[in-house]
Amino acid sequence: MKPVAEIRSESIILDKRGHVCKYILIVFNIIFAIVGFTSLVFGLWLNFHGNSRDMFDISTTNNNQEGIDLEVFEIAVYVLVILGLVMAIVGSFGDYAACSEKKMALQVFSVLLFLLAMAEITVGLLAYFTWDEIAENLGKLYADLYKLCVKNKDKDIAGLLTFIHSSLHCCGLTGVQPNDFVGKTCLKVDDAEHSHMQSCRENITTFSDNKAPVVLGCFVGTGAILIGEVICTRLLTSKIHRDSDSW
């Protein structure tokens, strides 16, 4: 049987770890919830944005030979909304569980975190093995945004295109700077490295070709962080259990 002093020492260490884990969980869940709410709001904004809705209507027009396929765009919006909603709910519930120190809430939260961690790792592996298709879809997503901006002359989408064009040193779907509203989002020829820039759709696909290991690392790393939070949750639960037994 362990000496009383050793038992008390272990109890103090466990209490300190429990307190540290509590504050780690609170901070983590606040960040998690903020990111989730941001993703949710952005996804809803894209979904209900007037110009985007007009484009959805046009894409279903039967006799439009230049119809715009927004399937990839719609999938991206749905992913933002669903992912944001899940993150916001889990983050808010995690803050409630950590602040209230209720064992049942912490146990439920640890299960949710574990499921999210497994989902992150699974999605990372799927993305790694289907990366060629994902890279192609990223190029299609850019094409959808470009066509959306051309039709509606949307300033918000134009700002996003400006960022993409300046980051990747590309311009439009052909690489040639057009003399219209969208042309203003491209770099000036004098500022570019070459007189003729690459097509952004091709550039995005090429840029994404070697990024599969990076994406896998991000997903697996996020999953590892979530598993670390599960361990923290268990330590906090153990502290609460010991505190209740001491009473």
Secondary structure, 3 states (H helix, E strand, C coil): CCCHHHHHHHHHHHHHHHHHHHHHHHHHHHHHHHHHHHHHHHHHHHHHCHHHHHHHHHHCCCCCCCCCCCHHHHHHHHHHHHHHHHHHHHHHHHHHHHHHCCHHHHHHHHHHHHHHHHHHHHHHHHHHHCHHHHHHHHHHHHHHHHHHHHHHCCHHHHHHHHHHHHHHCECCCCCCCCCCCHHHHCCCHHHCCCCCCECHHHHHHHHHCCCHHHHHHHHHHHHHHHHHHHHHHHHHHHHHHHHHHHC
